[in-house]
Amino acid sequence: MGLGPRIDIRQSQSLVLTPQLTQAIKLLQLSNLELEAFIAEEMSKNPLIEAVGGEEEGGGQEEGETPVAAPVSFEADSASDEPPPDPGADELIASLNGSDDQPLDIDWNEQALETDSYADVGGSGGSSSSEEGFDFDRLEAGEASLSEHLLAQLHGLGGHDGDLARAIAELLDETGYLTVPLADIAADHRVSRAEAERALAIVHDLDPPGVGARNLAECLALQARAADRYDPAMARLIDNLELLSRGQMAALKRICGVDDEDLADMVRELRAYDPKPGCRFSNEGSDSVTPDVFVRRTANGYAVELNSATLPRLLVNRRYYQELRSGPQDKASKAWLSECLTTANWLVKALDQRARTIVKVVSEIVKRQQGFFERGVSGLKPLTLLEVGEAIEMHESTVSRVTSNKYMLCDRGLYELKYFFSSGVGSSDEGGEGAAAGAVKAAIGELIGEETEILSDDTLVDLLNERGFDVARRTVAKYREAMGIGSSIQRRRERKISGK
């Protein structure tokens, strides 16, 4: 066989991620607030994309404007009713093989948008049912930070001591402790140690009691002084916290010079103090979580709604497009205008598909975890991304993207969507479905909270088996430690200290 150059034709297949496909995948992962920022950026670059406010949402559309109609609710009936069929995110990806001006999903006809399960995203954000929507007053605003609370109390305090006290207040950590050495503060502000001590004493007198302490003993002592309980016996008890942690009550009685009743009273007083007084203040008010999805109980089951309050309603202004197109243009301008229209159409339809996909995934979660919404955490069942993906005919990676960085608000509180996915334990009953780890932890906490006699881990295993949880002793110990609950020996020691 001779050697020489030749030309061969070979046929092969490959998956290429186009920019639009990459962006569509990214949109699924964004929370509502992140999506709002993304939309604002796109609007600043594309003059054909417009956001419609609440006043225009109730009326009809002007000629030449194409609205985005996205599903915001789904009635998840108590029975095994399936949601209306929609193509899902996987179909969205597959449809990208068409031309750039085609939608990312299949053509949603009017009949699909008129089903009772969906409502226009441009409306009030409610479902088709007549029940009242969520009370947004339930979403509490972030409180003032600890430093803001302290500086407000120092307002009006002049002089060098006042300035130094304000500087110290801003140095406290989130728990309310002063972790910077006082000598360093004095050196940084070029004052004497006595002046720094005076300024720190001012901070110690502020609310809440205990702020500005340099260690736990000082924090408890400040709170005892504020409660007028800092007598010599209490001072000696606070100085010997290590003995208290080891449960050496006889040694403490001897050191403090008190009897059993007085010592028990002092320990109860001490346990009522807050070891971290600064934690009651929020330092991240601006980062408060905003729900992406609402779940409401209705007469027919549960309604799943997107939080449209955080999402503007987008329109493609085709009238403006026609005006620009009819004007004098060069080749580059025509190409730019055509690209703007393609991008606007794609964004509107991609957001519509994103909304439908989120509602579809959350509806399946609600359907499978209905016991949680009715009975609480004890009703949680083991659930995986793969199970949800198979049920709604989507890939588990799509379900993972949908549930990332998104939160659900329901009657039982605010939960991250990932919360409903967890491993579980088997059922001790034949044919049982098992239970999620959260349900087992809740049962352990309930048993320990109601115990009259201290329960060992072996006893907890027996009691859990009676409740239908098939768990091993090491599993009970692991869950108990994860919940911050001590062993039976530690709990027995704590009971002895508290005098119960």
C-alpha positions as CSV (number, residue, x, y, z in Angstrom):
1,M,0.0,0.0,0.0
2,G,1.5,3.3,-1.1
3,L,1.9,6.3,1.2
4,G,0.4,9.6,0.1
5,P,-2.1,12.3,0.9
6,R,-5.8,11.7,0.4
7,I,-9.1,13.2,1.4
8,D,-11.7,11.2,3.5
9,I,-15.2,12.2,4.4
10,R,-16.4,10.9,7.8
11,Q,-19.8,11.4,9.5
12,S,-19.9,12.0,13.3
13,Q,-22.1,13.4,16.0
14,S,-21.2,15.8,18.8
15,L,-23.0,17.9,21.3
16,V,-22.1,21.5,21.1
17,L,-23.1,24.0,23.8
18,T,-24.3,27.1,22.1
19,P,-24.2,30.4,24.0
20,Q,-28.0,30.3,24.2
21,L,-28.0,26.8,25.6
22,T,-25.4,27.7,28.2
23,Q,-27.5,30.7,29.2
24,A,-30.6,28.6,29.4
25,I,-28.9,26.2,31.8
26,K,-27.6,29.2,33.9
27,L,-31.1,30.6,34.2
28,L,-32.4,27.5,35.9
29,Q,-29.9,27.9,38.7
30,L,-30.6,31.5,39.4
31,S,-32.8,32.5,42.3
32,N,-35.5,35.1,41.7
33,L,-33.3,38.0,43.0
34,E,-30.4,36.8,40.9
35,L,-32.6,36.6,37.9
36,E,-33.9,40.1,38.5
37,A,-30.3,41.4,38.3
38,F,-29.7,39.4,35.1
39,I,-32.9,40.8,33.5
40,A,-31.9,44.4,34.4
41,E,-28.6,43.8,32.7
42,E,-30.2,42.5,29.6
43,M,-32.6,45.4,29.5
44,S,-29.7,47.8,29.7
45,K,-28.2,46.2,26.5
46,N,-31.4,45.5,24.5
47,P,-33.8,48.3,23.7
48,L,-36.5,45.9,22.6
49,I,-36.9,44.3,26.1
50,E,-39.4,46.2,28.3
51,A,-40.6,45.5,31.9
52,V,-44.3,46.2,32.6
53,G,-45.3,47.5,36.0
54,G,-48.4,46.6,38.0
55,E,-50.6,49.2,36.5
56,E,-50.3,47.8,33.0
57,E,-50.6,44.2,34.0
58,G,-54.3,44.1,34.4
59,G,-55.1,45.5,31.0
60,G,-54.7,44.3,27.5
61,Q,-51.5,44.3,25.5
62,E,-50.7,47.1,23.1
63,E,-50.4,46.1,19.5
64,G,-46.9,45.1,18.6
65,E,-45.9,43.9,22.1
66,T,-45.3,40.2,22.8
67,P,-45.8,39.3,26.5
68,V,-44.3,36.5,28.4
69,A,-47.0,34.2,29.8
70,A,-45.5,31.9,32.4
71,P,-47.2,29.5,34.7
72,V,-47.1,30.6,38.3
73,S,-49.3,28.1,40.0
74,F,-50.3,24.5,40.1
75,E,-53.0,22.8,42.1
76,A,-51.4,19.7,43.6
77,D,-54.4,17.6,44.6
78,S,-54.3,15.2,47.5
79,A,-54.9,12.4,45.0
80,S,-52.4,11.3,42.5
81,D,-53.4,13.8,39.8
82,E,-50.6,14.6,37.4
83,P,-49.8,18.1,36.4
84,P,-50.6,19.3,32.9
85,P,-48.0,18.1,30.4
86,D,-45.3,20.5,29.4
87,P,-42.0,19.9,27.7
88,G,-39.7,20.6,30.6
89,A,-36.2,21.9,30.6
90,D,-34.8,19.0,28.7
91,E,-37.1,19.8,25.8
92,L,-36.0,23.4,26.0
93,I,-32.4,22.2,25.5
94,A,-33.3,19.9,22.6
95,S,-35.3,22.7,20.8
96,L,-32.1,24.8,20.5
97,N,-31.2,22.8,17.4
98,G,-33.5,25.0,15.4
99,S,-32.8,28.5,14.1
100,D,-31.8,31.3,16.4
101,D,-35.2,33.0,16.1
102,Q,-37.2,30.0,17.2
103,P,-38.4,29.7,20.8
104,L,-36.6,27.4,23.2
105,D,-39.7,25.4,24.1
106,I,-42.4,24.0,22.0
107,D,-45.2,26.2,20.7
108,W,-47.5,26.8,23.7
109,N,-51.0,27.3,22.2
110,E,-53.8,29.2,23.9
111,Q,-55.4,26.1,25.2
112,A,-52.4,25.2,27.2
113,L,-52.3,28.7,28.8
114,E,-56.0,28.7,29.6
115,T,-55.8,25.6,31.9
116,D,-56.9,26.2,35.5
117,S,-53.5,25.1,36.7
118,Y,-51.7,28.2,35.4
119,A,-52.1,32.0,35.6
120,D,-50.4,34.9,33.8
121,V,-47.1,35.9,35.4
122,G,-48.1,39.5,34.7
123,G,-51.0,39.3,37.1
124,S,-51.1,39.7,40.8
125,G,-49.0,36.6,41.3
126,G,-51.9,34.5,42.5
127,S,-53.2,31.2,41.3
128,S,-56.5,30.5,39.5
129,S,-58.1,29.6,42.9
130,S,-60.0,32.2,44.8
131,E,-58.1,31.8,48.1
132,E,-56.2,34.7,49.5
133,G,-52.5,34.9,48.6
134,F,-49.6,35.0,51.1
135,D,-49.4,37.7,53.7
136,F,-46.1,39.4,52.9
137,D,-46.0,40.9,56.4
138,R,-45.0,37.4,57.5
139,L,-41.6,38.1,55.9
140,E,-39.9,40.0,58.7
141,A,-37.5,42.8,57.8
142,G,-33.9,42.4,59.0
143,E,-33.2,43.8,62.4
144,A,-30.4,46.3,63.2
145,S,-27.0,44.9,63.7
146,L,-25.3,44.8,67.1
147,S,-23.0,47.6,66.3
148,E,-25.9,49.8,65.1
149,H,-27.8,49.0,68.3
150,L,-24.9,49.9,70.5
151,L,-23.9,53.1,68.6
152,A,-27.5,54.3,68.9
153,Q,-27.2,54.1,72.7
154,L,-23.9,55.9,72.5
155,H,-25.4,58.7,70.4
156,G,-24.8,62.1,72.1
157,L,-22.0,60.8,74.3
158,G,-19.2,63.3,73.6
159,G,-15.6,63.6,74.7
160,H,-12.7,61.3,74.2
161,D,-14.3,58.5,76.2
162,G,-17.4,58.5,74.0
163,D,-15.3,58.3,70.8
164,L,-13.3,55.5,72.2
165,A,-16.4,53.6,73.4
166,R,-17.9,53.9,69.9
167,A,-14.7,52.5,68.4
168,I,-14.8,49.5,70.8
169,A,-18.5,48.9,70.0
170,E,-17.6,48.5,66.3
171,L,-14.8,46.0,67.1
172,L,-17.1,43.5,68.9
173,D,-17.7,40.2,67.0
174,E,-21.2,38.9,66.1
175,T,-21.5,37.2,69.5
176,G,-20.9,40.4,71.4
177,Y,-17.4,39.6,72.6
178,L,-14.3,41.8,72.4
179,T,-11.6,39.7,70.8
180,V,-9.1,42.5,70.2
181,P,-6.7,42.9,73.2
182,L,-7.4,46.1,75.1
183,A,-3.7,47.0,75.0
184,D,-3.8,47.0,71.2
185,I,-6.9,49.3,71.2
186,A,-5.1,51.7,73.5
187,A,-2.0,51.7,71.3
188,D,-4.0,52.2,68.1
189,H,-5.8,55.2,69.6
190,R,-2.8,56.5,71.5
191,V,-4.4,56.5,74.9
192,S,-3.5,54.9,78.2
193,R,-4.7,51.6,79.4
194,A,-6.8,53.3,82.1
195,E,-8.6,55.4,79.4
196,A,-9.3,52.2,77.4
197,E,-10.7,50.5,80.5
198,R,-13.0,53.5,81.1
199,A,-14.3,53.3,77.6
200,L,-14.9,49.6,77.9
201,A,-16.8,50.1,81.1
202,I,-19.2,52.4,79.2
203,V,-19.8,49.6,76.7
204,H,-20.3,47.1,79.5
205,D,-23.2,49.3,80.7
206,L,-25.0,49.1,77.4
207,D,-27.9,46.8,76.3
208,P,-27.9,43.9,76.0
209,P,-26.1,43.0,79.3
210,G,-22.9,41.1,78.7
211,V,-21.7,42.8,75.5
212,G,-18.0,43.8,75.4
213,A,-16.9,40.9,77.6
214,R,-13.6,39.3,76.9
215,N,-14.5,35.8,78.0
216,L,-17.5,33.8,79.2
217,A,-16.9,34.4,82.9
218,E,-16.9,38.2,82.3
219,C,-20.0,38.0,80.2
220,L,-21.9,36.1,82.9
221,A,-20.6,38.4,85.6
222,L,-21.9,41.5,83.6
223,Q,-25.3,39.9,83.3
224,A,-25.3,39.0,87.0
225,R,-24.5,42.6,87.9
226,A,-27.3,43.9,85.6
227,A,-29.7,41.5,87.4
228,D,-28.4,42.6,90.9
229,R,-27.3,39.0,91.6
230,Y,-23.6,39.4,91.7
231,D,-22.9,38.7,95.3
232,P,-19.6,37.0,96.6
233,A,-21.1,33.5,96.3
234,M,-22.1,34.1,92.6
235,A,-18.7,35.6,91.9
236,R,-17.0,32.5,93.2
237,L,-19.3,30.3,91.2
238,I,-18.6,32.2,88.0
239,D,-14.8,32.0,88.7
240,N,-15.1,28.2,88.9
241,L,-17.1,27.4,85.7
242,E,-14.8,24.5,84.9
243,L,-15.9,22.7,88.1
244,L,-19.5,23.4,87.2
245,S,-19.1,21.9,83.7
246,R,-17.7,18.7,85.3
247,G,-20.6,18.5,87.7
248,Q,-18.5,18.8,90.9
249,M,-21.3,20.2,93.0
250,A,-19.7,19.2,96.4
251,A,-16.6,21.2,95.6
252,L,-18.7,24.2,94.4
253,K,-20.8,24.2,97.6
254,R,-17.6,24.3,99.7
255,I,-16.0,27.1,97.6
256,C,-19.2,29.2,97.5
257,G,-20.1,28.5,101.1
258,V,-23.7,27.7,100.3
259,D,-26.1,24.7,100.8
260,D,-27.7,22.5,98.1
261,E,-30.8,24.7,97.8
262,D,-28.8,28.0,97.3
263,L,-26.4,26.4,94.9
264,A,-29.2,25.0,92.8
265,D,-30.8,28.4,92.7
266,M,-27.5,30.1,91.7
267,V,-27.1,27.5,88.9
268,R,-30.6,28.1,87.6
269,E,-29.9,31.8,87.5
270,L,-26.6,31.3,85.7
271,R,-28.3,29.0,83.1
272,A,-30.8,31.8,82.3
273,Y,-28.1,34.1,81.2
274,D,-27.2,34.4,77.5
275,P,-23.6,33.3,76.8
276,K,-23.7,35.0,73.4
277,P,-25.7,38.2,73.8
278,G,-24.8,39.6,70.4
279,C,-26.4,36.7,68.5
280,R,-29.9,38.0,68.9
281,F,-29.1,40.8,66.5
282,S,-28.9,40.4,62.8
283,N,-25.7,41.4,61.0
284,E,-27.0,40.3,57.6
285,G,-30.3,42.1,57.3
286,S,-29.6,42.9,53.6
287,D,-29.0,39.2,52.9
288,S,-32.4,38.1,54.2
289,V,-33.8,35.2,52.2
290,T,-36.6,35.9,49.8
291,P,-38.9,32.9,48.9
292,D,-38.9,31.9,45.2
293,V,-42.0,29.7,45.5
294,F,-45.2,29.8,47.6
295,V,-47.1,26.7,48.6
296,R,-50.6,27.3,49.9
297,R,-53.2,24.8,51.2
298,T,-56.4,25.0,49.2
299,A,-59.7,23.2,49.1
300,N,-58.4,20.9,46.4
301,G,-54.9,20.2,47.8
302,Y,-51.9,22.5,47.6
303,A,-51.2,25.4,45.2
304,V,-47.7,26.0,44.0
305,E,-47.0,29.6,43.0
306,L,-44.0,31.5,41.8
307,N,-43.1,34.7,43.7
308,S,-43.8,37.0,40.8
309,A,-43.3,40.0,43.1
310,T,-39.5,39.7,42.6
311,L,-39.8,39.3,38.8
312,P,-40.7,42.0,36.3
313,R,-43.0,41.1,33.4
314,L,-41.1,41.3,30.2
315,L,-42.4,42.4,26.8
316,V,-40.8,42.4,23.4
317,N,-41.6,45.8,21.9
318,R,-42.2,44.9,18.2
319,R,-43.6,48.3,17.5
320,Y,-40.3,49.9,18.4
321,Y,-38.6,47.3,16.3
322,Q,-40.6,48.2,13.2
323,E,-39.8,51.9,13.8
324,L,-36.1,51.2,13.9
325,R,-36.3,48.9,11.0
326,S,-38.1,51.3,8.8
327,G,-35.4,54.0,9.3
328,P,-32.2,54.4,7.4
329,Q,-29.8,51.7,8.4
330,D,-26.5,50.3,7.3
331,K,-25.6,46.6,7.2
332,A,-24.1,46.6,10.7
333,S,-27.2,48.3,12.2
334,K,-29.6,45.8,10.6
335,A,-27.5,42.9,11.9
336,W,-27.5,44.5,15.4
337,L,-31.3,45.1,15.4
338,S,-32.0,41.5,14.2
339,E,-29.8,40.2,17.0
340,C,-31.7,42.3,19.5
341,L,-35.0,40.9,18.4
342,T,-33.7,37.3,18.5
343,T,-32.2,37.8,22.0
344,A,-35.4,39.4,23.3
345,N,-37.6,36.6,21.9
346,W,-35.3,34.0,23.3
347,L,-35.2,35.6,26.8
348,V,-39.0,35.9,27.0
349,K,-39.6,32.3,26.0
350,A,-36.7,31.0,28.1
351,L,-38.1,32.7,31.2
352,D,-41.5,31.2,30.4
353,Q,-40.0,27.8,30.3
354,R,-38.0,28.4,33.4
355,A,-41.2,29.2,35.3
356,R,-42.9,26.1,34.0
357,T,-40.0,23.9,34.9
358,I,-39.8,25.3,38.5
359,V,-43.5,24.8,39.1
360,K,-43.4,21.3,37.7
361,V,-40.4,20.3,40.0
362,V,-41.9,21.9,43.1
363,S,-45.3,20.4,42.4
364,E,-43.7,16.9,42.4
365,I,-41.9,17.7,45.6
366,V,-45.1,18.7,47.3
367,K,-46.8,15.6,46.0
368,R,-44.2,13.3,47.3
369,Q,-43.6,15.1,50.6
370,Q,-47.3,15.8,51.4
371,G,-46.8,14.2,54.8
372,F,-44.5,17.1,55.7
373,F,-47.0,19.7,54.8
374,E,-49.7,18.0,56.9
375,R,-47.7,16.6,59.9
376,G,-44.4,18.5,59.9
377,V,-40.9,17.1,59.8
378,S,-42.0,13.7,61.1
379,G,-43.8,13.2,57.8
380,L,-40.7,13.6,55.6
381,K,-39.8,10.7,53.4
382,P,-36.5,9.8,51.7
383,L,-36.3,11.5,48.3
384,T,-33.6,11.8,45.7
385,L,-33.2,14.1,42.7
386,L,-33.3,11.0,40.4
387,E,-36.8,10.0,41.7
388,V,-38.2,13.4,41.0
389,G,-36.5,13.6,37.6
390,E,-37.9,10.2,36.6
391,A,-41.4,11.2,37.7
392,I,-41.5,14.4,35.6
393,E,-39.3,13.0,32.8
394,M,-36.4,15.3,33.3
395,H,-32.7,14.6,33.9
396,E,-31.7,14.7,37.6
397,S,-29.1,17.4,36.8
398,T,-32.0,19.6,35.6
399,V,-33.8,19.0,38.9
400,S,-30.6,19.8,40.8
401,R,-30.3,23.2,39.0
402,V,-33.9,24.0,39.6
403,T,-33.6,23.4,43.4
404,S,-30.3,25.2,43.8
405,N,-30.4,28.5,45.7
406,K,-34.2,28.6,45.8
407,Y,-36.5,28.7,48.8
408,M,-40.2,27.7,49.4
409,L,-42.5,29.5,51.8
410,C,-45.4,27.4,53.2
411,D,-47.5,27.3,56.3
412,R,-44.7,25.6,58.2
413,G,-42.1,28.2,57.4
414,L,-39.4,29.0,54.9
415,Y,-37.4,26.0,53.6
416,E,-34.7,25.6,51.0
417,L,-35.8,23.2,48.2
418,K,-32.8,21.0,48.9
419,Y,-34.2,20.4,52.4
420,F,-36.8,18.0,51.0
421,F,-34.1,15.7,49.5
422,S,-32.4,13.5,52.0
423,S,-31.4,9.9,52.7
424,G,-33.4,7.9,55.0
425,V,-33.7,4.8,57.1
426,G,-35.7,1.7,56.6
427,S,-39.0,0.8,58.1
428,S,-39.4,-1.8,60.8
429,D,-42.8,-2.6,59.4
430,E,-42.9,-5.0,56.5
431,G,-43.7,-3.1,53.3
432,G,-43.1,0.3,55.0
433,E,-41.7,3.2,52.9
434,G,-39.0,4.2,55.4
435,A,-38.4,7.7,56.7
436,A,-36.2,10.6,56.0
437,A,-33.3,11.5,58.2
438,G,-35.0,14.7,59.3
439,A,-38.0,12.6,60.6
440,V,-35.7,10.3,62.6
441,K,-34.0,13.3,64.1
442,A,-37.3,14.8,65.1
443,A,-38.4,11.6,66.7
444,I,-35.1,11.4,68.7
445,G,-35.5,15.0,69.8
446,E,-39.1,14.3,70.9
447,L,-38.1,11.2,72.9
448,I,-35.2,12.9,74.7
449,G,-37.3,16.0,75.3
450,E,-40.0,14.0,77.0
451,E,-37.7,11.6,79.0
452,T,-38.3,11.4,82.7
453,E,-35.4,8.9,83.1
454,I,-32.3,9.4,81.0
455,L,-32.6,7.2,77.9
456,S,-29.5,5.5,76.6
457,D,-28.9,5.1,72.9
458,D,-29.9,1.4,73.0
459,T,-33.2,2.4,74.7
460,L,-33.7,5.0,72.0
461,V,-33.2,2.4,69.3
462,D,-35.9,0.2,70.9
463,L,-38.4,3.1,71.2
464,L,-37.7,4.2,67.6
465,N,-38.3,0.6,66.4
466,E,-41.7,0.8,68.1
467,R,-42.4,3.9,66.1
468,G,-41.6,2.1,62.8
469,F,-38.0,3.4,62.4
470,D,-35.4,0.7,61.7
471,V,-32.2,2.3,62.9
472,A,-28.9,1.1,64.3
473,R,-27.4,2.4,67.5
474,R,-24.5,4.1,65.7
475,T,-27.1,5.9,63.5
476,V,-28.9,7.2,66.6
477,A,-25.6,8.4,68.1
478,K,-24.7,10.1,64.8
479,Y,-28.1,11.9,64.6
480,R,-28.1,12.8,68.2
481,E,-24.6,14.4,68.0
482,A,-25.6,16.3,64.8
483,M,-28.5,17.8,66.8
484,G,-26.2,19.0,69.5
485,I,-27.7,16.6,72.1
486,G,-25.2,15.1,74.6
487,S,-24.9,11.5,75.5
488,S,-26.9,9.9,78.3
489,I,-23.9,10.5,80.7
490,Q,-23.8,14.2,79.7
491,R,-27.5,14.6,80.0
492,R,-27.5,13.0,83.5
493,R,-24.8,15.3,84.6
494,E,-26.7,18.4,83.3
495,R,-29.8,17.2,85.1
496,K,-27.8,16.9,88.3
497,I,-26.4,20.4,87.9
498,S,-29.9,21.9,87.2
499,G,-31.2,20.1,90.3
500,K,-34.2,18.5,88.5
